[in-house]
Amino acid sequence: MKPVTLLTGFLLPALLISCSDAPIEPLKISDLAVDIVITAQQVFSGDGSASKAVDIAICGEIICAISPKGLVIYDAKKVINADGLVVSPGFIDPHTHSLAELTEPKTASNINYLTQGVTTVINGNDGAGIVDVGTLKRQLSQQGIGTNTALLVGHGSIRERVMGRSERHANAYELSQMIALTEQAMKDGAIGLSTGLYYVPGSYASTDEVIALAKVAAKYHGIYDTHLRDESTFNIGFTNAVDEAINIAKSADIHLHLAHIKALGVDVWGQSEAVINKVNKAIAAGVSISADQYPWQASGTHLHSAVVPKWLMADSVDKFHQRLNNPTLKPKIDKEISENIRRRGGADALLFTVADDQSMVGKTLAQVAKTRAVSVVELVRQLVQQTPIRVASFNMSSDDINRFMVQPW
């Protein structure tokens, strides 16, 4: 059935009339300013209970009354008959990267989310959340946006402001600066801290650094949202990365949210079982944990994030390109890029989705390399020195997806 979504995203009943077994004459409400009534057989409240047949009255921008279907005769300007459809509160998408749309007046209505029934979007995931949360909030409030949004402050953004893209652990002074920035962001309304410990510069941080910032978020009742340090075998391994995330949550006494949880690549297919056991054990021990996931076999990211070794991208873009073009480093770089492509399923499993050269979009890395008569590694070398390109990486097993999907967390 097609959903009909309540665009407020909330149920705020000013009036709730309950049914008894005895027949009751319809009650006319004439002194309540009702703009719209939605009448439906299947209405979900969002609290996990079964659907009910109800009428929902909307006054201005809020739900002002909910009553059993047909019990109340509302004096409404408009009646929407949603019988045969499903009515629910707006969905919350916990991982969207939709700030580009929300901050641009022409796209601020965020219509691609609204038309899917999503009325609240989370932004700032993967450690990339804007540091100046207060400034961003004022901008969005003054401009107006089509969906609600909640903002995470990004560990990677904070780290880059304090110490650039240095490939080292923070010293005490740098850590104190990062703590201060996290504190200000939480005061300004961030809902928590996000990390992208797989990405540069977050990948250069120690676990203790993250715990220190997560403790600040916890002080303001925030959450810890993380792109794990490894979802495959890129560095510490998938299961070890989950252990790290759980350790951070326990140490900081904070809710842990595992972003787009996945077993990425054939090396770790099947490890969903071990990860589920780890999470369930932690929950049983009192750690608060949730997750979101892709419901399909591909994940999306930038080409350089997908296959380029992290040590190459330290310090600056210029330094990155210098290392990439250093003939002495070429054998080592080529080997590591080739291995990263293998981890993701090979050149046939990497599909270009965003590129300045539109002829590439919809083609795989293998197809474009063949067209240009270069190796896939050489093509990567060329492309990552241009405008950032996005790829869909077909790297997941349906068995792992299905195992994660049925977990209550």
KEFIMI-931168 format. One record per residue (C-alpha): residue in three letters; x, y negated, z; residue number from 1. Coordinates in steps of 0.5 Angstrom, whole numbers, plus 500, padded with zeros to 3 digits. Last residue first. Layout:
residues N
+-------+------+-------+-----+-------+
| lumba | east | north |  up | lumgu |
+-------+------+-------+-----+-------+
|   ALA |    X |     Y |   Z |   NUM |
...
+-------+------+-------+-----+-------+
//
This chain:
residues 409
+-------+------+-------+-----+-------+
| lumba | east | north |  up | lumgu |
+-------+------+-------+-----+-------+
|   TRP |  536 |   505 | 534 |   409 |
|   PRO |  531 |   510 | 534 |   408 |
|   GLN |  535 |   515 | 529 |   407 |
|   VAL |  531 |   517 | 523 |   406 |
|   MET |  535 |   513 | 518 |   405 |
|   PHE |  542 |   515 | 520 |   404 |
|   ARG |  541 |   522 | 518 |   403 |
|   ASN |  538 |   520 | 512 |   402 |
|   ILE |  544 |   516 | 510 |   401 |
|   ASP |  549 |   521 | 512 |   400 |
|   ASP |  545 |   526 | 508 |   399 |
|   SER |  545 |   521 | 502 |   398 |
|   SER |  552 |   521 | 502 |   397 |
|   MET |  555 |   514 | 501 |   396 |
|   ASN |  560 |   511 | 496 |   395 |
|   PHE |  557 |   507 | 490 |   394 |
|   SER |  561 |   501 | 491 |   393 |
|   ALA |  557 |   495 | 488 |   392 |
|   VAL |  562 |   489 | 486 |   391 |
|   ARG |  563 |   482 | 487 |   390 |
|   ILE |  568 |   477 | 484 |   389 |
|   PRO |  571 |   472 | 487 |   388 |
|   THR |  574 |   467 | 482 |   387 |
|   GLN |  581 |   469 | 479 |   386 |
|   GLN |  587 |   472 | 482 |   385 |
|   VAL |  583 |   478 | 484 |   384 |
|   LEU |  581 |   479 | 477 |   383 |
|   GLN |  588 |   480 | 474 |   382 |
|   ARG |  591 |   485 | 479 |   381 |
|   VAL |  584 |   489 | 479 |   380 |
|   LEU |  585 |   490 | 472 |   379 |
|   GLU |  592 |   492 | 473 |   378 |
|   VAL |  590 |   498 | 477 |   377 |
|   VAL |  584 |   500 | 473 |   376 |
|   SER |  589 |   501 | 467 |   375 |
|   VAL |  589 |   496 | 461 |   374 |
|   ALA |  586 |   497 | 454 |   373 |
|   ARG |  581 |   491 | 455 |   372 |
|   THR |  575 |   495 | 454 |   371 |
|   LYS |  577 |   501 | 458 |   370 |
|   ALA |  579 |   497 | 464 |   369 |
|   VAL |  572 |   494 | 463 |   368 |
|   GLN |  569 |   501 | 463 |   367 |
|   ALA |  573 |   504 | 469 |   366 |
|   LEU |  571 |   498 | 473 |   365 |
|   THR |  564 |   499 | 472 |   364 |
|   LYS |  559 |   495 | 468 |   363 |
|   GLY |  553 |   491 | 470 |   362 |
|   VAL |  556 |   485 | 470 |   361 |
|   MET |  563 |   485 | 466 |   360 |
|   SER |  560 |   481 | 460 |   359 |
|   GLN |  558 |   475 | 464 |   358 |
|   ASP |  565 |   473 | 465 |   357 |
|   ASP |  564 |   469 | 471 |   356 |
|   ALA |  562 |   475 | 475 |   355 |
|   VAL |  557 |   478 | 480 |   354 |
|   THR |  555 |   485 | 480 |   353 |
|   PHE |  561 |   489 | 477 |   352 |
|   LEU |  560 |   496 | 479 |   351 |
|   LEU |  565 |   501 | 482 |   350 |
|   ALA |  563 |   508 | 482 |   349 |
|   ASP |  567 |   509 | 475 |   348 |
|   ALA |  573 |   507 | 478 |   347 |
|   GLY |  574 |   512 | 483 |   346 |
|   GLY |  569 |   514 | 489 |   345 |
|   ARG |  571 |   508 | 494 |   344 |
|   ARG |  576 |   512 | 497 |   343 |
|   ARG |  579 |   513 | 490 |   342 |
|   ILE |  579 |   505 | 489 |   341 |
|   ASN |  583 |   504 | 496 |   340 |
|   GLU |  588 |   510 | 494 |   339 |
|   SER |  589 |   506 | 487 |   338 |
|   ILE |  590 |   499 | 491 |   337 |
|   GLU |  595 |   502 | 495 |   336 |
|   LYS |  599 |   505 | 490 |   335 |
|   ASP |  599 |   499 | 486 |   334 |
|   ILE |  601 |   495 | 492 |   333 |
|   LYS |  607 |   500 | 494 |   332 |
|   PRO |  610 |   500 | 486 |   331 |
|   LYS |  609 |   492 | 485 |   330 |
|   LEU |  612 |   490 | 492 |   329 |
|   THR |  619 |   489 | 488 |   328 |
|   PRO |  616 |   486 | 482 |   327 |
|   ASN |  612 |   480 | 486 |   326 |
|   ASN |  606 |   478 | 483 |   325 |
|   LEU |  601 |   481 | 488 |   324 |
|   ARG |  606 |   478 | 494 |   323 |
|   GLN |  606 |   471 | 490 |   322 |
|   HIS |  598 |   471 | 489 |   321 |
|   PHE |  597 |   473 | 497 |   320 |
|   LYS |  602 |   467 | 499 |   319 |
|   ASP |  598 |   462 | 494 |   318 |
|   VAL |  591 |   465 | 497 |   317 |
|   SER |  594 |   463 | 504 |   316 |
|   ASP |  597 |   467 | 510 |   315 |
|   ALA |  595 |   474 | 509 |   314 |
|   MET |  592 |   477 | 503 |   313 |
|   LEU |  597 |   482 | 502 |   312 |
|   TRP |  597 |   485 | 509 |   311 |
|   LYS |  589 |   487 | 508 |   310 |
|   PRO |  591 |   492 | 502 |   309 |
|   VAL |  586 |   490 | 496 |   308 |
|   VAL |  580 |   495 | 494 |   307 |
|   ALA |  574 |   493 | 497 |   306 |
|   SER |  575 |   486 | 500 |   305 |
|   HIS |  579 |   484 | 493 |   304 |
|   LEU |  573 |   486 | 489 |   303 |
|   HIS |  568 |   482 | 494 |   302 |
|   THR |  562 |   486 | 497 |   301 |
|   GLY |  556 |   491 | 496 |   300 |
|   SER |  554 |   497 | 499 |   299 |
|   ALA |  552 |   503 | 494 |   298 |
|   GLN |  548 |   510 | 496 |   297 |
|   TRP |  541 |   507 | 498 |   296 |
|   PRO |  537 |   505 | 505 |   295 |
|   TYR |  543 |   500 | 507 |   294 |
|   GLN |  543 |   500 | 514 |   293 |
|   ASP |  542 |   497 | 521 |   292 |
|   ALA |  544 |   498 | 528 |   291 |
|   SER |  542 |   498 | 535 |   290 |
|   ILE |  546 |   499 | 542 |   289 |
|   SER |  545 |   497 | 549 |   288 |
|   VAL |  550 |   501 | 553 |   287 |
|   GLY |  547 |   505 | 559 |   286 |
|   ALA |  551 |   512 | 559 |   285 |
|   ALA |  545 |   515 | 555 |   284 |
|   ILE |  546 |   509 | 550 |   283 |
|   ALA |  554 |   511 | 550 |   282 |
|   LYS |  552 |   518 | 549 |   281 |
|   ASN |  547 |   517 | 543 |   280 |
|   VAL |  552 |   512 | 540 |   279 |
|   LYS |  558 |   518 | 540 |   278 |
|   ASN |  553 |   523 | 538 |   277 |
|   ILE |  551 |   519 | 532 |   276 |
|   VAL |  558 |   518 | 530 |   275 |
|   ALA |  559 |   525 | 530 |   274 |
|   GLU |  553 |   527 | 526 |   273 |
|   SER |  555 |   521 | 521 |   272 |
|   GLN |  562 |   524 | 520 |   271 |
|   GLY |  559 |   528 | 514 |   270 |
|   TRP |  562 |   524 | 509 |   269 |
|   VAL |  568 |   521 | 512 |   268 |
|   ASP |  574 |   522 | 506 |   267 |
|   VAL |  568 |   522 | 501 |   266 |
|   GLY |  567 |   515 | 502 |   265 |
|   LEU |  564 |   510 | 506 |   264 |
|   ALA |  560 |   513 | 512 |   263 |
|   LYS |  555 |   508 | 514 |   262 |
|   ILE |  552 |   503 | 519 |   261 |
|   HIS |  550 |   496 | 515 |   260 |
|   ALA |  552 |   492 | 522 |   259 |
|   LEU |  553 |   496 | 528 |   258 |
|   HIS |  549 |   492 | 533 |   257 |
|   LEU |  552 |   492 | 540 |   256 |
|   HIS |  548 |   489 | 546 |   255 |
|   ILE |  553 |   486 | 551 |   254 |
|   ASP |  557 |   488 | 558 |   253 |
|   ALA |  564 |   485 | 555 |   252 |
|   SER |  568 |   491 | 557 |   251 |
|   LYS |  562 |   496 | 555 |   250 |
|   ALA |  560 |   492 | 548 |   249 |
|   ILE |  568 |   492 | 546 |   248 |
|   ASN |  569 |   499 | 548 |   247 |
|   ILE |  563 |   501 | 544 |   246 |
|   ALA |  566 |   497 | 538 |   245 |
|   GLU |  572 |   501 | 539 |   244 |
|   ASP |  569 |   508 | 539 |   243 |
|   VAL |  565 |   506 | 533 |   242 |
|   ALA |  572 |   504 | 529 |   241 |
|   ASN |  575 |   511 | 532 |   240 |
|   THR |  569 |   515 | 528 |   239 |
|   PHE |  571 |   511 | 522 |   238 |
|   GLY |  578 |   511 | 521 |   237 |
|   ILE |  584 |   507 | 524 |   236 |
|   ASN |  586 |   504 | 517 |   235 |
|   PHE |  582 |   505 | 511 |   234 |
|   THR |  580 |   512 | 512 |   233 |
|   SER |  572 |   510 | 512 |   232 |
|   GLU |  568 |   505 | 516 |   231 |
|   ASP |  574 |   502 | 519 |   230 |
|   ARG |  574 |   495 | 523 |   229 |
|   LEU |  567 |   496 | 524 |   228 |
|   HIS |  562 |   490 | 521 |   227 |
|   THR |  560 |   488 | 528 |   226 |
|   ASP |  554 |   484 | 531 |   225 |
|   TYR |  555 |   483 | 539 |   224 |
|   ILE |  549 |   480 | 542 |   223 |
|   GLY |  548 |   473 | 546 |   222 |
|   HIS |  545 |   473 | 553 |   221 |
|   TYR |  549 |   466 | 554 |   220 |
|   LYS |  555 |   470 | 558 |   219 |
|   ALA |  554 |   475 | 553 |   218 |
|   ALA |  557 |   471 | 548 |   217 |
|   VAL |  563 |   469 | 552 |   216 |
|   LYS |  564 |   476 | 554 |   215 |
|   ALA |  564 |   477 | 546 |   214 |
|   LEU |  570 |   472 | 545 |   213 |
|   ALA |  574 |   476 | 550 |   212 |
|   ILE |  573 |   483 | 548 |   211 |
|   VAL |  574 |   481 | 541 |   210 |
|   GLU |  581 |   478 | 543 |   209 |
|   ASP |  582 |   485 | 547 |   208 |
|   THR |  581 |   489 | 541 |   207 |
|   SER |  587 |   486 | 537 |   206 |
|   ALA |  586 |   481 | 531 |   205 |
|   TYR |  589 |   482 | 524 |   204 |
|   SER |  583 |   485 | 521 |   203 |
|   GLY |  579 |   479 | 523 |   202 |
|   PRO |  583 |   475 | 518 |   201 |
|   VAL |  581 |   478 | 513 |   200 |
|   TYR |  576 |   483 | 513 |   199 |
|   TYR |  575 |   490 | 516 |   198 |
|   LEU |  574 |   487 | 523 |   197 |
|   GLY |  568 |   483 | 521 |   196 |
|   THR |  566 |   480 | 527 |   195 |
|   SER |  559 |   477 | 529 |   194 |
|   LEU |  558 |   473 | 536 |   193 |
|   GLY |  551 |   472 | 539 |   192 |
|   ILE |  545 |   468 | 538 |   191 |
|   ALA |  548 |   462 | 536 |   190 |
|   GLY |  544 |   456 | 539 |   189 |
|   ASP |  549 |   450 | 540 |   188 |
|   LYS |  551 |   453 | 547 |   187 |
|   MET |  553 |   459 | 544 |   186 |
|   ALA |  557 |   455 | 539 |   185 |
|   GLN |  560 |   451 | 544 |   184 |
|   GLU |  562 |   457 | 548 |   183 |
|   THR |  565 |   461 | 542 |   182 |
|   LEU |  569 |   454 | 540 |   181 |
|   ALA |  572 |   454 | 547 |   180 |
|   ILE |  574 |   462 | 547 |   179 |
|   MET |  577 |   461 | 540 |   178 |
|   GLN |  582 |   455 | 543 |   177 |
|   SER |  583 |   459 | 549 |   176 |
|   LEU |  585 |   465 | 545 |   175 |
|   GLU |  590 |   460 | 541 |   174 |
|   TYR |  593 |   458 | 548 |   173 |
|   ALA |  594 |   465 | 550 |   172 |
|   ASN |  597 |   468 | 543 |   171 |
|   ALA |  593 |   471 | 538 |   170 |
|   HIS |  595 |   477 | 535 |   169 |
|   ARG |  599 |   477 | 528 |   168 |
|   GLU |  597 |   477 | 520 |   167 |
|   SER |  596 |   469 | 520 |   166 |
|   ARG |  590 |   467 | 516 |   165 |
|   GLY |  589 |   460 | 519 |   164 |
|   MET |  591 |   460 | 527 |   163 |
|   VAL |  585 |   456 | 530 |   162 |
|   ARG |  580 |   455 | 524 |   161 |
|   GLU |  581 |   462 | 521 |   160 |
|   ARG |  580 |   465 | 528 |   159 |
|   ILE |  573 |   461 | 529 |   158 |
|   SER |  571 |   463 | 522 |   157 |
|   GLY |  573 |   471 | 523 |   156 |
|   HIS |  570 |   471 | 530 |   155 |
|   GLY |  563 |   468 | 526 |   154 |
|   VAL |  558 |   465 | 530 |   153 |
|   LEU |  551 |   468 | 529 |   152 |
|   LEU |  545 |   464 | 527 |   151 |
|   ALA |  538 |   466 | 527 |   150 |
|   THR |  533 |   464 | 521 |   149 |
|   ASN |  526 |   462 | 520 |   148 |
|   THR |  524 |   462 | 513 |   147 |
|   GLY |  522 |   457 | 508 |   146 |
|   ILE |  527 |   452 | 510 |   145 |
|   GLY |  526 |   444 | 512 |   144 |
|   GLN |  532 |   439 | 511 |   143 |
|   GLN |  532 |   436 | 517 |   142 |
|   SER |  532 |   443 | 521 |   141 |
|   LEU |  537 |   446 | 516 |   140 |
|   GLN |  542 |   440 | 517 |   139 |
|   ARG |  541 |   440 | 525 |   138 |
|   LYS |  542 |   447 | 525 |   137 |
|   LEU |  548 |   447 | 521 |   136 |
|   THR |  551 |   441 | 525 |   135 |
|   GLY |  550 |   445 | 532 |   134 |
|   VAL |  553 |   452 | 529 |   133 |
|   ASP |  559 |   449 | 527 |   132 |
|   VAL |  563 |   455 | 527 |   131 |
|   ILE |  560 |   458 | 521 |   130 |
|   GLY |  559 |   465 | 521 |   129 |
|   ALA |  564 |   469 | 517 |   128 |
|   GLY |  565 |   475 | 522 |   127 |
|   ASP |  561 |   480 | 518 |   126 |
|   ASN |  554 |   476 | 519 |   125 |
|   GLY |  553 |   469 | 520 |   124 |
|   ASN |  546 |   469 | 518 |   123 |
|   ILE |  540 |   473 | 521 |   122 |
|   VAL |  533 |   472 | 517 |   121 |
|   THR |  526 |   471 | 519 |   120 |
|   THR |  520 |   471 | 515 |   119 |
|   VAL |  521 |   478 | 511 |   118 |
|   GLY |  515 |   480 | 507 |   117 |
|   GLN |  518 |   482 | 501 |   116 |
|   THR |  516 |   475 | 497 |   115 |
|   LEU |  518 |   471 | 503 |   114 |
|   TYR |  525 |   474 | 502 |   113 |
|   ASN |  526 |   472 | 495 |   112 |
|   ILE |  522 |   466 | 496 |   111 |
|   ASN |  528 |   463 | 501 |   110 |
|   SER |  524 |   456 | 501 |   109 |
|   ALA |  531 |   453 | 501 |   108 |
|   THR |  532 |   454 | 494 |   107 |
|   LYS |  532 |   447 | 491 |   106 |
|   PRO |  534 |   444 | 497 |   105 |
|   GLU |  541 |   448 | 498 |   104 |
|   THR |  542 |   450 | 505 |   103 |
|   LEU |  537 |   456 | 505 |   102 |
|   GLU |  540 |   459 | 499 |   101 |
|   ALA |  547 |   459 | 500 |   100 |
|   LEU |  545 |   461 | 508 |    99 |
|   SER |  542 |   468 | 505 |    98 |
|   HIS |  548 |   472 | 508 |    97 |
|   THR |  542 |   477 | 510 |    96 |
|   HIS |  544 |   482 | 515 |    95 |
|   PRO |  538 |   483 | 521 |    94 |
|   ASP |  532 |   482 | 516 |    93 |
|   ILE |  526 |   481 | 521 |    92 |
|   PHE |  519 |   483 | 518 |    91 |
|   GLY |  514 |   478 | 518 |    90 |
|   PRO |  508 |   480 | 523 |    89 |
|   SER |  504 |   486 | 520 |    88 |
|   VAL |  498 |   487 | 515 |    87 |
|   VAL |  497 |   493 | 511 |    86 |
|   LEU |  493 |   493 | 505 |    85 |
|   GLY |  486 |   497 | 503 |    84 |
|   ASP |  482 |   491 | 506 |    83 |
|   ALA |  486 |   485 | 506 |    82 |
|   ASN |  480 |   480 | 505 |    81 |
|   ILE |  482 |   473 | 506 |    80 |
|   VAL |  477 |   468 | 508 |    79 |
|   LYS |  478 |   461 | 507 |    78 |
|   LYS |  475 |   454 | 511 |    77 |
|   ALA |  473 |   458 | 517 |    76 |
|   ASP |  467 |   458 | 522 |    75 |
|   TYR |  469 |   465 | 525 |    74 |
|   ILE |  463 |   470 | 526 |    73 |
|   VAL |  466 |   475 | 531 |    72 |
|   LEU |  466 |   482 | 532 |    71 |
|   GLY |  467 |   484 | 525 |    70 |
|   LYS |  474 |   487 | 526 |    69 |
|   PRO |  476 |   487 | 533 |    68 |
|   SER |  478 |   480 | 535 |    67 |
|   ILE |  485 |   476 | 534 |    66 |
|   ALA |  485 |   468 | 535 |    65 |
|   CYS |  490 |   462 | 534 |    64 |
|   ILE |  495 |   465 | 530 |    63 |
|   ILE |  499 |   459 | 529 |    62 |
|   GLU |  501 |   454 | 523 |    61 |
|   GLY |  494 |   450 | 522 |    60 |
|   CYS |  489 |   455 | 526 |    59 |
|   ILE |  490 |   462 | 523 |    58 |
|   ALA |  484 |   467 | 525 |    57 |
|   ILE |  486 |   474 | 525 |    56 |
|   ASP |  480 |   479 | 524 |    55 |
|   VAL |  481 |   486 | 526 |    54 |
|   ALA |  482 |   494 | 524 |    53 |
|   LYS |  487 |   497 | 528 |    52 |
|   SER |  494 |   500 | 527 |    51 |
|   ALA |  498 |   504 | 532 |    50 |
|   SER |  502 |   501 | 537 |    49 |
|   GLY |  510 |   500 | 536 |    48 |
|   ASP |  509 |   493 | 538 |    47 |
|   GLY |  509 |   489 | 532 |    46 |
|   SER |  502 |   488 | 532 |    45 |
|   PHE |  500 |   492 | 526 |    44 |
|   VAL |  493 |   491 | 522 |    43 |
|   GLN |  490 |   496 | 518 |    42 |
|   GLN |  482 |   495 | 517 |    41 |
|   ALA |  483 |   488 | 515 |    40 |
|   THR |  480 |   481 | 516 |    39 |
|   ILE |  485 |   475 | 515 |    38 |
|   VAL |  481 |   468 | 517 |    37 |
|   ILE |  484 |   462 | 515 |    36 |
|   ASP |  483 |   454 | 517 |    35 |
|   VAL |  480 |   455 | 524 |    34 |
|   ALA |  478 |   449 | 528 |    33 |
|   LEU |  475 |   453 | 534 |    32 |
|   ASP |  468 |   450 | 536 |    31 |
|   SER |  464 |   454 | 532 |    30 |
|   ILE |  466 |   461 | 534 |    29 |
|   LYS |  460 |   466 | 533 |    28 |
|   LEU |  459 |   472 | 536 |    27 |
|   PRO |  457 |   478 | 533 |    26 |
|   GLU |  452 |   482 | 537 |    25 |
|   ILE |  455 |   487 | 541 |    24 |
|   PRO |  454 |   495 | 541 |    23 |
|   ALA |  456 |   498 | 547 |    22 |
|   ASP |  462 |   502 | 547 |    21 |
|   SER |  467 |   496 | 549 |    20 |
|   CYS |  471 |   492 | 544 |    19 |
|   SER |  476 |   487 | 547 |    18 |
|   ILE |  476 |   479 | 545 |    17 |
|   LEU |  483 |   476 | 544 |    16 |
|   LEU |  483 |   468 | 544 |    15 |
|   ALA |  489 |   464 | 544 |    14 |
|   PRO |  493 |   469 | 540 |    13 |
|   LEU |  500 |   468 | 538 |    12 |
|   LEU |  502 |   474 | 534 |    11 |
|   PHE |  509 |   472 | 531 |    10 |
|   GLY |  512 |   472 | 524 |     9 |
|   THR |  509 |   465 | 522 |     8 |
|   LEU |  508 |   468 | 515 |     7 |
|   LEU |  503 |   474 | 517 |     6 |
|   THR |  505 |   479 | 511 |     5 |
|   VAL |  500 |   482 | 507 |     4 |
|   PRO |  504 |   489 | 505 |     3 |
|   LYS |  502 |   493 | 499 |     2 |
|   MET |  500 |   500 | 500 |     1 |
+-------+------+-------+-----+-------+
//
